[in-house]
Amino acid sequence: MHIQIRKFYYGDIPEENTGGATPINHSTEQGWPLWEVFIRSKQGLDHKHVGSLHAADAAMAIENARDVYTRRQEGVSIWVVESKFVHASDPADAESLYEPAADKIYRHPTFYDLPDAVKHM
């Protein structure tokens, strides 16, 4: 039995060989890659991450995602992405990543006067 350790940050997609503290037992994973599943619901316009699964290839991942995540016909579209191709920022870098946007007030036009005729903006 081969045990691999992973380290996760909030919002991360697990990747192979990242080090850390969560044991993964590869003997039950059959050596198939991990796929992240995104579903677009009937009500929504955007795909939302709903979970992960192991599959041999993209076609199998889509079929398995349909069976696992849309059992009650919740979705109209499925995306699968192999986890090794998804990269996330480190939460420790949040200040340097997002702080520069705070001084750009024009990105949040809260100081404009809108006519009463404009209902939804």
Backbone atoms as SQL, in Angstrom:
CREATE TABLE atoms (id INTEGER PRIMARY KEY, chain TEXT, resi INTEGER, resn TEXT, atom TEXT, x REAL, y REAL, z REAL);
INSERT INTO atoms VALUES
  (1, 'A', 1, 'MET', 'N', 0.851, -1.179, 0.000),
  (2, 'A', 1, 'MET', 'CA', 0.000, 0.000, 0.000),
  (3, 'A', 1, 'MET', 'C', 0.893, 1.238, 0.000),
  (4, 'A', 2, 'HIS', 'N', 0.604, 2.168, -0.919),
  (5, 'A', 2, 'HIS', 'CA', 1.359, 3.405, -1.051),
  (6, 'A', 2, 'HIS', 'C', 0.555, 4.543, -0.433),
  (7, 'A', 3, 'ILE', 'N', 1.120, 5.254, 0.545),
  (8, 'A', 3, 'ILE', 'CA', 0.463, 6.386, 1.191),
  (9, 'A', 3, 'ILE', 'C', 1.177, 7.662, 0.753),
  (10, 'A', 4, 'GLN', 'N', 0.407, 8.645, 0.307),
  (11, 'A', 4, 'GLN', 'CA', 0.955, 9.932, -0.085),
  (12, 'A', 4, 'GLN', 'C', 0.336, 10.999, 0.801),
  (13, 'A', 5, 'ILE', 'N', 1.096, 11.999, 1.154),
  (14, 'A', 5, 'ILE', 'CA', 0.637, 13.071, 2.024),
  (15, 'A', 5, 'ILE', 'C', 0.426, 14.334, 1.181),
  (16, 'A', 6, 'ARG', 'N', -0.681, 15.064, 1.438),
  (17, 'A', 6, 'ARG', 'CA', -0.980, 16.309, 0.729),
  (18, 'A', 6, 'ARG', 'C', -1.242, 17.428, 1.726),
  (19, 'A', 7, 'LYS', 'N', -0.954, 18.646, 1.324),
  (20, 'A', 7, 'LYS', 'CA', -1.253, 19.824, 2.128),
  (21, 'A', 7, 'LYS', 'C', -2.275, 20.654, 1.361),
  (22, 'A', 8, 'PHE', 'N', -3.358, 21.080, 2.039),
  (23, 'A', 8, 'PHE', 'CA', -4.419, 21.823, 1.389),
  (24, 'A', 8, 'PHE', 'C', -4.560, 23.205, 2.004),
  (25, 'A', 9, 'TYR', 'N', -4.914, 24.167, 1.172),
  (26, 'A', 9, 'TYR', 'CA', -5.318, 25.486, 1.619),
  (27, 'A', 9, 'TYR', 'C', -6.785, 25.633, 1.298),
  (28, 'A', 10, 'TYR', 'N', -7.470, 26.531, 1.979),
  (29, 'A', 10, 'TYR', 'CA', -8.888, 26.750, 1.700),
  (30, 'A', 10, 'TYR', 'C', -9.059, 27.137, 0.236),
  (31, 'A', 11, 'GLY', 'N', -9.937, 26.444, -0.471),
  (32, 'A', 11, 'GLY', 'CA', -10.187, 26.741, -1.870),
  (33, 'A', 11, 'GLY', 'C', -9.278, 26.023, -2.836),
  (34, 'A', 12, 'ASP', 'N', -8.288, 25.309, -2.336),
  (35, 'A', 12, 'ASP', 'CA', -7.361, 24.601, -3.211),
  (36, 'A', 12, 'ASP', 'C', -8.000, 23.386, -3.838),
  (37, 'A', 13, 'ILE', 'N', -7.497, 23.038, -4.996),
  (38, 'A', 13, 'ILE', 'CA', -7.819, 21.786, -5.639),
  (39, 'A', 13, 'ILE', 'C', -6.617, 20.882, -5.377),
  (40, 'A', 14, 'PRO', 'N', -6.817, 19.697, -4.798),
  (41, 'A', 14, 'PRO', 'CA', -5.683, 18.840, -4.478),
  (42, 'A', 14, 'PRO', 'C', -4.872, 18.480, -5.716),
  (43, 'A', 15, 'GLU', 'N', -3.554, 18.465, -5.562),
  (44, 'A', 15, 'GLU', 'CA', -2.657, 18.065, -6.631),
  (45, 'A', 15, 'GLU', 'C', -1.741, 16.964, -6.114),
  (46, 'A', 16, 'GLU', 'N', -1.207, 16.176, -7.022),
  (47, 'A', 16, 'GLU', 'CA', -0.283, 15.113, -6.654),
  (48, 'A', 16, 'GLU', 'C', 1.020, 15.723, -6.144),
  (49, 'A', 17, 'ASN', 'N', 1.633, 15.068, -5.184),
  (50, 'A', 17, 'ASN', 'CA', 2.972, 15.398, -4.684),
  (51, 'A', 17, 'ASN', 'C', 3.089, 16.806, -4.126),
  (52, 'A', 18, 'THR', 'N', 2.109, 17.290, -3.379),
  (53, 'A', 18, 'THR', 'CA', 2.196, 18.632, -2.819),
  (54, 'A', 18, 'THR', 'C', 2.692, 18.641, -1.379),
  (55, 'A', 19, 'GLY', 'N', 2.863, 17.492, -0.759),
  (56, 'A', 19, 'GLY', 'CA', 3.301, 17.459, 0.620),
  (57, 'A', 19, 'GLY', 'C', 2.181, 17.861, 1.550),
  (58, 'A', 20, 'GLY', 'N', 2.310, 17.628, 2.852),
  (59, 'A', 20, 'GLY', 'CA', 1.284, 18.078, 3.769),
  (60, 'A', 20, 'GLY', 'C', 0.873, 17.021, 4.755),
  (61, 'A', 21, 'ALA', 'N', -0.410, 17.000, 5.152),
  (62, 'A', 21, 'ALA', 'CA', -0.797, 16.159, 6.267),
  (63, 'A', 21, 'ALA', 'C', -2.018, 15.289, 6.038),
  (64, 'A', 22, 'THR', 'N', -2.559, 15.190, 4.828),
  (65, 'A', 22, 'THR', 'CA', -3.741, 14.375, 4.591),
  (66, 'A', 22, 'THR', 'C', -3.336, 13.097, 3.861),
  (67, 'A', 23, 'PRO', 'N', -3.460, 11.926, 4.489),
  (68, 'A', 23, 'PRO', 'CA', -3.034, 10.703, 3.816),
  (69, 'A', 23, 'PRO', 'C', -4.015, 10.300, 2.713),
  (70, 'A', 24, 'ILE', 'N', -3.456, 9.889, 1.594),
  (71, 'A', 24, 'ILE', 'CA', -4.251, 9.432, 0.461),
  (72, 'A', 24, 'ILE', 'C', -3.831, 7.993, 0.171),
  (73, 'A', 25, 'ASN', 'N', -4.782, 7.086, 0.123),
  (74, 'A', 25, 'ASN', 'CA', -4.490, 5.690, -0.143),
  (75, 'A', 25, 'ASN', 'C', -4.706, 5.416, -1.628),
  (76, 'A', 26, 'HIS', 'N', -3.600, 5.271, -2.383),
  (77, 'A', 26, 'HIS', 'CA', -3.696, 5.080, -3.822),
  (78, 'A', 26, 'HIS', 'C', -4.162, 3.686, -4.205),
  (79, 'A', 27, 'SER', 'N', -4.144, 2.737, -3.289),
  (80, 'A', 27, 'SER', 'CA', -4.567, 1.388, -3.650),
  (81, 'A', 27, 'SER', 'C', -6.058, 1.345, -3.978),
  (82, 'A', 28, 'THR', 'N', -6.854, 2.282, -3.427),
  (83, 'A', 28, 'THR', 'CA', -8.286, 2.316, -3.731),
  (84, 'A', 28, 'THR', 'C', -8.603, 3.231, -4.904),
  (85, 'A', 29, 'GLU', 'N', -7.641, 4.024, -5.354),
  (86, 'A', 29, 'GLU', 'CA', -7.881, 4.963, -6.444),
  (87, 'A', 29, 'GLU', 'C', -7.595, 4.359, -7.805),
  (88, 'A', 30, 'GLN', 'N', -7.092, 3.155, -7.878),
  (89, 'A', 30, 'GLN', 'CA', -6.831, 2.439, -9.116),
  (90, 'A', 30, 'GLN', 'C', -5.842, 3.163, -10.017),
  (91, 'A', 31, 'GLY', 'N', -5.093, 4.127, -9.499),
  (92, 'A', 31, 'GLY', 'CA', -4.119, 4.840, -10.291),
  (93, 'A', 31, 'GLY', 'C', -4.718, 5.829, -11.278),
  (94, 'A', 32, 'TRP', 'N', -6.019, 6.058, -11.249),
  (95, 'A', 32, 'TRP', 'CA', -6.670, 7.003, -12.149),
  (96, 'A', 32, 'TRP', 'C', -6.466, 8.418, -11.652),
  (97, 'A', 33, 'PRO', 'N', -6.366, 9.382, -12.557),
  (98, 'A', 33, 'PRO', 'CA', -6.196, 10.774, -12.109),
  (99, 'A', 33, 'PRO', 'C', -7.462, 11.317, -11.457),
  (100, 'A', 34, 'LEU', 'N', -7.264, 12.330, -10.643),
  (101, 'A', 34, 'LEU', 'CA', -8.369, 13.009, -9.968),
  (102, 'A', 34, 'LEU', 'C', -8.901, 14.103, -10.884),
  (103, 'A', 35, 'TRP', 'N', -10.225, 14.202, -11.001),
  (104, 'A', 35, 'TRP', 'CA', -10.897, 15.198, -11.833),
  (105, 'A', 35, 'TRP', 'C', -11.784, 16.067, -10.956),
  (106, 'A', 36, 'GLU', 'N', -11.770, 17.366, -11.214),
  (107, 'A', 36, 'GLU', 'CA', -12.656, 18.307, -10.534),
  (108, 'A', 36, 'GLU', 'C', -13.895, 18.482, -11.407),
  (109, 'A', 37, 'VAL', 'N', -15.063, 18.488, -10.784),
  (110, 'A', 37, 'VAL', 'CA', -16.327, 18.512, -11.516),
  (111, 'A', 37, 'VAL', 'C', -17.036, 19.837, -11.271),
  (112, 'A', 38, 'PHE', 'N', -17.482, 20.459, -12.365),
  (113, 'A', 38, 'PHE', 'CA', -18.231, 21.710, -12.327),
  (114, 'A', 38, 'PHE', 'C', -19.555, 21.486, -13.046),
  (115, 'A', 39, 'ILE', 'N', -20.652, 21.901, -12.414),
  (116, 'A', 39, 'ILE', 'CA', -21.991, 21.716, -12.976),
  (117, 'A', 39, 'ILE', 'C', -22.654, 23.077, -13.146),
  (118, 'A', 40, 'ARG', 'N', -23.300, 23.276, -14.285),
  (119, 'A', 40, 'ARG', 'CA', -24.138, 24.463, -14.465),
  (120, 'A', 40, 'ARG', 'C', -25.572, 24.023, -14.254),
  (121, 'A', 41, 'SER', 'N', -26.226, 24.633, -13.281),
  (122, 'A', 41, 'SER', 'CA', -27.596, 24.244, -12.955),
  (123, 'A', 41, 'SER', 'C', -28.568, 24.866, -13.948),
  (124, 'A', 42, 'LYS', 'N', -29.794, 24.422, -13.881),
  (125, 'A', 42, 'LYS', 'CA', -30.831, 24.960, -14.758),
  (126, 'A', 42, 'LYS', 'C', -31.097, 26.428, -14.451),
  (127, 'A', 43, 'GLN', 'N', -30.952, 26.822, -13.184),
  (128, 'A', 43, 'GLN', 'CA', -31.242, 28.189, -12.785),
  (129, 'A', 43, 'GLN', 'C', -30.072, 29.132, -13.031),
  (130, 'A', 44, 'GLY', 'N', -28.843, 28.621, -13.056),
  (131, 'A', 44, 'GLY', 'CA', -27.677, 29.491, -13.084),
  (132, 'A', 44, 'GLY', 'C', -27.034, 29.634, -14.447),
  (133, 'A', 45, 'LEU', 'N', -26.202, 30.653, -14.563),
  (134, 'A', 45, 'LEU', 'CA', -25.456, 30.886, -15.787),
  (135, 'A', 45, 'LEU', 'C', -24.009, 30.445, -15.672),
  (136, 'A', 46, 'ASP', 'N', -23.550, 30.213, -14.450),
  (137, 'A', 46, 'ASP', 'CA', -22.156, 29.846, -14.252),
  (138, 'A', 46, 'ASP', 'C', -22.031, 28.412, -13.741),
  (139, 'A', 47, 'HIS', 'N', -20.904, 27.815, -14.033),
  (140, 'A', 47, 'HIS', 'CA', -20.622, 26.476, -13.525),
  (141, 'A', 47, 'HIS', 'C', -20.097, 26.601, -12.099),
  (142, 'A', 48, 'LYS', 'N', -20.487, 25.695, -11.229),
  (143, 'A', 48, 'LYS', 'CA', -20.041, 25.698, -9.838),
  (144, 'A', 48, 'LYS', 'C', -19.349, 24.376, -9.542),
  (145, 'A', 49, 'HIS', 'N', -18.279, 24.471, -8.751),
  (146, 'A', 49, 'HIS', 'CA', -17.555, 23.269, -8.365),
  (147, 'A', 49, 'HIS', 'C', -18.422, 22.446, -7.419),
  (148, 'A', 50, 'VAL', 'N', -18.626, 21.179, -7.752),
  (149, 'A', 50, 'VAL', 'CA', -19.488, 20.337, -6.936),
  (150, 'A', 50, 'VAL', 'C', -18.739, 19.181, -6.283),
  (151, 'A', 51, 'GLY', 'N', -17.534, 18.894, -6.731),
  (152, 'A', 51, 'GLY', 'CA', -16.779, 17.809, -6.125),
  (153, 'A', 51, 'GLY', 'C', -15.698, 17.267, -7.031),
  (154, 'A', 52, 'SER', 'N', -15.167, 16.130, -6.635),
  (155, 'A', 52, 'SER', 'CA', -14.071, 15.492, -7.350),
  (156, 'A', 52, 'SER', 'C', -14.377, 14.019, -7.533),
  (157, 'A', 53, 'LEU', 'N', -13.727, 13.431, -8.519),
  (158, 'A', 53, 'LEU', 'CA', -13.836, 11.990, -8.708),
  (159, 'A', 53, 'LEU', 'C', -12.630, 11.495, -9.488),
  (160, 'A', 54, 'HIS', 'N', -12.398, 10.187, -9.421),
  (161, 'A', 54, 'HIS', 'CA', -11.312, 9.560, -10.163),
  (162, 'A', 54, 'HIS', 'C', -11.890, 8.905, -11.404),
  (163, 'A', 55, 'ALA', 'N', -11.192, 9.076, -12.531),
  (164, 'A', 55, 'ALA', 'CA', -11.620, 8.465, -13.780),
  (165, 'A', 55, 'ALA', 'C', -10.397, 8.272, -14.670),
  (166, 'A', 56, 'ALA', 'N', -10.506, 7.332, -15.593),
  (167, 'A', 56, 'ALA', 'CA', -9.388, 7.020, -16.482),
  (168, 'A', 56, 'ALA', 'C', -9.148, 8.110, -17.513),
  (169, 'A', 57, 'ASP', 'N', -10.218, 8.763, -17.998),
  (170, 'A', 57, 'ASP', 'CA', -10.080, 9.821, -18.999),
  (171, 'A', 57, 'ASP', 'C', -11.246, 10.799, -18.869),
  (172, 'A', 58, 'ALA', 'N', -11.236, 11.841, -19.720),
  (173, 'A', 58, 'ALA', 'CA', -12.251, 12.895, -19.620),
  (174, 'A', 58, 'ALA', 'C', -13.655, 12.371, -19.908),
  (175, 'A', 59, 'ALA', 'N', -13.791, 11.498, -20.889),
  (176, 'A', 59, 'ALA', 'CA', -15.120, 10.965, -21.216),
  (177, 'A', 59, 'ALA', 'C', -15.697, 10.186, -20.039),
  (178, 'A', 60, 'MET', 'N', -14.870, 9.370, -19.410),
  (179, 'A', 60, 'MET', 'CA', -15.326, 8.610, -18.242),
  (180, 'A', 60, 'MET', 'C', -15.642, 9.548, -17.084),
  (181, 'A', 61, 'ALA', 'N', -14.850, 10.610, -16.927),
  (182, 'A', 61, 'ALA', 'CA', -15.090, 11.576, -15.853),
  (183, 'A', 61, 'ALA', 'C', -16.437, 12.271, -16.038),
  (184, 'A', 62, 'ILE', 'N', -16.780, 12.623, -17.279),
  (185, 'A', 62, 'ILE', 'CA', -18.079, 13.267, -17.545),
  (186, 'A', 62, 'ILE', 'C', -19.224, 12.302, -17.256),
  (187, 'A', 63, 'GLU', 'N', -19.082, 11.050, -17.688),
  (188, 'A', 63, 'GLU', 'CA', -20.141, 10.072, -17.428),
  (189, 'A', 63, 'GLU', 'C', -20.313, 9.832, -15.931),
  (190, 'A', 64, 'ASN', 'N', -19.196, 9.681, -15.219),
  (191, 'A', 64, 'ASN', 'CA', -19.273, 9.457, -13.774),
  (192, 'A', 64, 'ASN', 'C', -19.829, 10.686, -13.060),
  (193, 'A', 65, 'ALA', 'N', -19.444, 11.870, -13.511),
  (194, 'A', 65, 'ALA', 'CA', -19.951, 13.107, -12.907),
  (195, 'A', 65, 'ALA', 'C', -21.454, 13.207, -13.100),
  (196, 'A', 66, 'ARG', 'N', -21.929, 12.837, -14.280),
  (197, 'A', 66, 'ARG', 'CA', -23.379, 12.841, -14.537),
  (198, 'A', 66, 'ARG', 'C', -24.089, 11.915, -13.560),
  (199, 'A', 67, 'ASP', 'N', -23.526, 10.709, -13.375),
  (200, 'A', 67, 'ASP', 'CA', -24.152, 9.726, -12.491),
  (201, 'A', 67, 'ASP', 'C', -24.103, 10.137, -11.019),
  (202, 'A', 68, 'VAL', 'N', -22.995, 10.751, -10.610),
  (203, 'A', 68, 'VAL', 'CA', -22.806, 11.075, -9.196),
  (204, 'A', 68, 'VAL', 'C', -23.426, 12.421, -8.813),
  (205, 'A', 69, 'TYR', 'N', -23.242, 13.445, -9.648),
  (206, 'A', 69, 'TYR', 'CA', -23.596, 14.805, -9.255),
  (207, 'A', 69, 'TYR', 'C', -24.880, 15.341, -9.881),
  (208, 'A', 70, 'THR', 'N', -25.496, 14.627, -10.817),
  (209, 'A', 70, 'THR', 'CA', -26.747, 15.119, -11.405),
  (210, 'A', 70, 'THR', 'C', -27.814, 14.034, -11.374),
  (211, 'A', 71, 'ARG', 'N', -27.897, 13.323, -10.277),
  (212, 'A', 71, 'ARG', 'CA', -28.867, 12.224, -10.155),
  (213, 'A', 71, 'ARG', 'C', -30.302, 12.698, -10.216),
  (214, 'A', 72, 'ARG', 'N', -30.529, 13.933, -9.816),
  (215, 'A', 72, 'ARG', 'CA', -31.897, 14.467, -9.806),
  (216, 'A', 72, 'ARG', 'C', -32.098, 15.481, -10.926),
  (217, 'A', 73, 'GLN', 'N', -31.328, 15.353, -11.979),
  (218, 'A', 73, 'GLN', 'CA', -31.403, 16.210, -13.164),
  (219, 'A', 73, 'GLN', 'C', -31.189, 17.689, -12.822),
  (220, 'A', 74, 'GLU', 'N', -30.210, 17.956, -11.931),
  (221, 'A', 74, 'GLU', 'CA', -29.941, 19.334, -11.522),
  (222, 'A', 74, 'GLU', 'C', -29.203, 20.140, -12.579),
  (223, 'A', 75, 'GLY', 'N', -28.463, 19.501, -13.444),
  (224, 'A', 75, 'GLY', 'CA', -27.573, 20.238, -14.323),
  (225, 'A', 75, 'GLY', 'C', -27.971, 20.239, -15.779),
  (226, 'A', 76, 'VAL', 'N', -27.414, 21.229, -16.495),
  (227, 'A', 76, 'VAL', 'CA', -27.579, 21.285, -17.945),
  (228, 'A', 76, 'VAL', 'C', -26.234, 21.219, -18.658),
  (229, 'A', 77, 'SER', 'N', -25.135, 21.332, -17.904),
  (230, 'A', 77, 'SER', 'CA', -23.803, 21.290, -18.493),
  (231, 'A', 77, 'SER', 'C', -22.811, 20.799, -17.442),
  (232, 'A', 78, 'ILE', 'N', -21.858, 19.980, -17.871),
  (233, 'A', 78, 'ILE', 'CA', -20.827, 19.439, -16.974),
  (234, 'A', 78, 'ILE', 'C', -19.459, 19.786, -17.543),
  (235, 'A', 79, 'TRP', 'N', -18.582, 20.298, -16.692),
  (236, 'A', 79, 'TRP', 'CA', -17.178, 20.478, -17.029),
  (237, 'A', 79, 'TRP', 'C', -16.377, 19.574, -16.108),
  (238, 'A', 80, 'VAL', 'N', -15.344, 18.933, -16.627),
  (239, 'A', 80, 'VAL', 'CA', -14.386, 18.209, -15.808),
  (240, 'A', 80, 'VAL', 'C', -12.988, 18.710, -16.160),
  (241, 'A', 81, 'VAL', 'N', -12.175, 18.908, -15.139),
  (242, 'A', 81, 'VAL', 'CA', -10.806, 19.380, -15.318),
  (243, 'A', 81, 'VAL', 'C', -9.908, 18.494, -14.478),
  (244, 'A', 82, 'GLU', 'N', -8.867, 17.971, -15.102),
  (245, 'A', 82, 'GLU', 'CA', -7.930, 17.153, -14.335),
  (246, 'A', 82, 'GLU', 'C', -7.285, 18.036, -13.269),
  (247, 'A', 83, 'SER', 'N', -7.292, 17.578, -12.035),
  (248, 'A', 83, 'SER', 'CA', -6.864, 18.386, -10.893),
  (249, 'A', 83, 'SER', 'C', -5.459, 18.934, -11.026),
  (250, 'A', 84, 'LYS', 'N', -4.580, 18.205, -11.677),
  (251, 'A', 84, 'LYS', 'CA', -3.197, 18.671, -11.785),
  (252, 'A', 84, 'LYS', 'C', -3.076, 19.937, -12.628),
  (253, 'A', 85, 'PHE', 'N', -4.118, 20.289, -13.382),
  (254, 'A', 85, 'PHE', 'CA', -4.087, 21.487, -14.201),
  (255, 'A', 85, 'PHE', 'C', -4.738, 22.691, -13.528),
  (256, 'A', 86, 'VAL', 'N', -5.231, 22.529, -12.305),
  (257, 'A', 86, 'VAL', 'CA', -5.855, 23.623, -11.567),
  (258, 'A', 86, 'VAL', 'C', -4.862, 24.092, -10.509),
  (259, 'A', 87, 'HIS', 'N', -4.617, 25.388, -10.480),
  (260, 'A', 87, 'HIS', 'CA', -3.668, 25.952, -9.516),
  (261, 'A', 87, 'HIS', 'C', -4.369, 27.028, -8.700),
  (262, 'A', 88, 'ALA', 'N', -4.062, 27.082, -7.421),
  (263, 'A', 88, 'ALA', 'CA', -4.698, 28.048, -6.524),
  (264, 'A', 88, 'ALA', 'C', -3.633, 28.919, -5.869),
  (265, 'A', 89, 'SER', 'N', -4.027, 30.124, -5.506),
  (266, 'A', 89, 'SER', 'CA', -3.118, 31.014, -4.795),
  (267, 'A', 89, 'SER', 'C', -3.016, 30.582, -3.340),
  (268, 'A', 90, 'ASP', 'N', -1.939, 30.985, -2.702),
  (269, 'A', 90, 'ASP', 'CA', -1.711, 30.701, -1.290),
  (270, 'A', 90, 'ASP', 'C', -2.433, 31.772, -0.469),
  (271, 'A', 91, 'PRO', 'N', -3.251, 31.384, 0.520),
  (272, 'A', 91, 'PRO', 'CA', -3.944, 32.392, 1.339),
  (273, 'A', 91, 'PRO', 'C', -2.998, 33.388, 1.998),
  (274, 'A', 92, 'ALA', 'N', -1.764, 32.993, 2.237),
  (275, 'A', 92, 'ALA', 'CA', -0.799, 33.912, 2.843),
  (276, 'A', 92, 'ALA', 'C', -0.452, 35.063, 1.904),
  (277, 'A', 93, 'ASP', 'N', -0.683, 34.891, 0.606),
  (278, 'A', 93, 'ASP', 'CA', -0.395, 35.933, -0.376),
  (279, 'A', 93, 'ASP', 'C', -1.591, 36.832, -0.660),
  (280, 'A', 94, 'ALA', 'N', -2.690, 36.663, 0.048),
  (281, 'A', 94, 'ALA', 'CA', -3.923, 37.401, -0.246),
  (282, 'A', 94, 'ALA', 'C', -3.718, 38.911, -0.179),
  (283, 'A', 95, 'GLU', 'N', -2.990, 39.387, 0.810),
  (284, 'A', 95, 'GLU', 'CA', -2.818, 40.834, 0.953),
  (285, 'A', 95, 'GLU', 'C', -2.105, 41.420, -0.256),
  (286, 'A', 96, 'SER', 'N', -1.031, 40.789, -0.699),
  (287, 'A', 96, 'SER', 'CA', -0.299, 41.329, -1.851),
  (288, 'A', 96, 'SER', 'C', -1.074, 41.159, -3.150),
  (289, 'A', 97, 'LEU', 'N', -1.930, 40.146, -3.242),
  (290, 'A', 97, 'LEU', 'CA', -2.714, 39.939, -4.458),
  (291, 'A', 97, 'LEU', 'C', -3.876, 40.916, -4.580),
  (292, 'A', 98, 'TYR', 'N', -4.563, 41.186, -3.473),
  (293, 'A', 98, 'TYR', 'CA', -5.809, 41.942, -3.536),
  (294, 'A', 98, 'TYR', 'C', -5.707, 43.380, -3.054),
  (295, 'A', 99, 'GLU', 'N', -4.689, 43.729, -2.316),
  (296, 'A', 99, 'GLU', 'CA', -4.555, 45.077, -1.789),
  (297, 'A', 99, 'GLU', 'C', -4.436, 46.130, -2.893),
  (298, 'A', 100, 'PRO', 'N', -3.717, 45.897, -3.975),
  (299, 'A', 100, 'PRO', 'CA', -3.599, 46.951, -4.994),
  (300, 'A', 100, 'PRO', 'C', -4.936, 47.403, -5.579),
  (301, 'A', 101, 'ALA', 'N', -5.963, 46.591, -5.531),
  (302, 'A', 101, 'ALA', 'CA', -7.262, 46.975, -6.089),
  (303, 'A', 101, 'ALA', 'C', -8.016, 47.949, -5.188),
  (304, 'A', 102, 'ALA', 'N', -7.645, 48.050, -3.923),
  (305, 'A', 102, 'ALA', 'CA', -8.376, 48.896, -2.979),
  (306, 'A', 102, 'ALA', 'C', -8.246, 50.383, -3.315),
  (307, 'A', 103, 'ASP', 'N', -7.150, 50.784, -3.942),
  (308, 'A', 103, 'ASP', 'CA', -6.959, 52.201, -4.241),
  (309, 'A', 103, 'ASP', 'C', -7.522, 52.601, -5.606),
  (310, 'A', 104, 'LYS', 'N', -8.198, 51.706, -6.279),
  (311, 'A', 104, 'LYS', 'CA', -8.788, 51.989, -7.596),
  (312, 'A', 104, 'LYS', 'C', -10.298, 52.151, -7.435),
  (313, 'A', 105, 'ILE', 'N', -10.697, 53.327, -6.919),
  (314, 'A', 105, 'ILE', 'CA', -12.109, 53.527, -6.598),
  (315, 'A', 105, 'ILE', 'C', -13.006, 53.500, -7.825),
  (316, 'A', 106, 'TYR', 'N', -12.440, 53.746, -8.988),
  (317, 'A', 106, 'TYR', 'CA', -13.247, 53.750, -10.209),
  (318, 'A', 106, 'TYR', 'C', -13.767, 52.353, -10.551),
  (319, 'A', 107, 'ARG', 'N', -13.228, 51.321, -9.948),
  (320, 'A', 107, 'ARG', 'CA', -13.706, 49.960, -10.201),
  (321, 'A', 107, 'ARG', 'C', -15.020, 49.680, -9.475),
  (322, 'A', 108, 'HIS', 'N', -15.338, 50.495, -8.489),
  (323, 'A', 108, 'HIS', 'CA', -16.577, 50.343, -7.734),
  (324, 'A', 108, 'HIS', 'C', -17.310, 51.685, -7.771),
  (325, 'A', 109, 'PRO', 'N', -18.099, 51.935, -8.806),
  (326, 'A', 109, 'PRO', 'CA', -18.703, 53.268, -9.002),
  (327, 'A', 109, 'PRO', 'C', -19.864, 53.531, -8.054),
  (328, 'A', 110, 'THR', 'N', -19.571, 53.616, -6.776),
  (329, 'A', 110, 'THR', 'CA', -20.618, 53.846, -5.783),
  (330, 'A', 110, 'THR', 'C', -20.911, 55.337, -5.603),
  (331, 'A', 111, 'PHE', 'N', -20.115, 56.204, -6.202),
  (332, 'A', 111, 'PHE', 'CA', -20.281, 57.629, -5.983),
  (333, 'A', 111, 'PHE', 'C', -21.019, 58.323, -7.131),
  (334, 'A', 112, 'TYR', 'N', -21.532, 57.561, -8.106),
  (335, 'A', 112, 'TYR', 'CA', -22.286, 58.138, -9.220),
  (336, 'A', 112, 'TYR', 'C', -23.760, 58.286, -8.833),
  (337, 'A', 113, 'ASP', 'N', -24.368, 59.373, -9.296),
  (338, 'A', 113, 'ASP', 'CA', -25.810, 59.561, -9.108),
  (339, 'A', 113, 'ASP', 'C', -26.531, 58.931, -10.293),
  (340, 'A', 114, 'LEU', 'N', -27.463, 58.056, -10.017),
  (341, 'A', 114, 'LEU', 'CA', -28.230, 57.384, -11.057),
  (342, 'A', 114, 'LEU', 'C', -29.631, 57.970, -11.127),
  (343, 'A', 115, 'PRO', 'N', -30.161, 58.131, -12.323),
  (344, 'A', 115, 'PRO', 'CA', -31.536, 58.630, -12.453),
  (345, 'A', 115, 'PRO', 'C', -32.516, 57.624, -11.853),
  (346, 'A', 116, 'ASP', 'N', -33.654, 58.102, -11.411),
  (347, 'A', 116, 'ASP', 'CA', -34.675, 57.231, -10.823),
  (348, 'A', 116, 'ASP', 'C', -35.194, 56.210, -11.813),
  (349, 'A', 117, 'ALA', 'N', -35.104, 56.503, -13.105),
  (350, 'A', 117, 'ALA', 'CA', -35.591, 55.584, -14.134),
  (351, 'A', 117, 'ALA', 'C', -34.747, 54.314, -14.227),
  (352, 'A', 118, 'VAL', 'N', -33.521, 54.383, -13.728),
  (353, 'A', 118, 'VAL', 'CA', -32.643, 53.208, -13.744),
  (354, 'A', 118, 'VAL', 'C', -32.961, 52.366, -12.524),
  (355, 'A', 119, 'LYS', 'N', -33.556, 51.216, -12.759),
  (356, 'A', 119, 'LYS', 'CA', -34.014, 50.380, -11.647),
  (357, 'A', 119, 'LYS', 'C', -32.979, 49.351, -11.196),
  (358, 'A', 120, 'HIS', 'N', -32.295, 48.713, -12.129),
  (359, 'A', 120, 'HIS', 'CA', -31.398, 47.602, -11.781),
  (360, 'A', 120, 'HIS', 'C', -30.007, 47.851, -12.328),
  (361, 'A', 121, 'MET', 'N', -29.169, 48.356, -11.469),
  (362, 'A', 121, 'MET', 'CA', -27.786, 48.578, -11.898),
  (363, 'A', 121, 'MET', 'C', -26.859, 48.159, -10.812);
